[in-house]
Amino acid sequence: MSGQVSYETEVKAGAAKVWELYGTTKMALLAKEALPDTIIGLDILEGQGAVGTIIKITLAGEVIGKDAESCMIKSTIEYEIANGASFDVSLVSVKLFADIAEVVKKQLTTLAGAN
């Protein structure tokens, strides 16, 4: 058995602006600060947020540009369960990723309002 769980949220900021935060270690640090009960530890093992950066927690996220002023943040968990294996699919959750996307969205919305 296999499956997929996703979360998307529209952000009132362009994909480039979102990626300035989402594509750096600032996103992980912001998420840790905003979600102290969810992210109890975060170690940046290598890099500064660009491709190849290794962070102790693994985040699955995608920023999809809609137009110059908005985009979608999409996070997906893919799973595969061996035939005949017992597994409660309700245990698979994108809540952490949804919370992180909402933190990014709130931060960028606040910054946009300040400009």
Summary of the structure (lengths in Angstrom):
residues: 115
radius of gyration: 15.5
end to end distance: 48.7
largest distance: 55.9
contacts: 300
relative contact order: 0.29
helix: 36%
strand: 28%
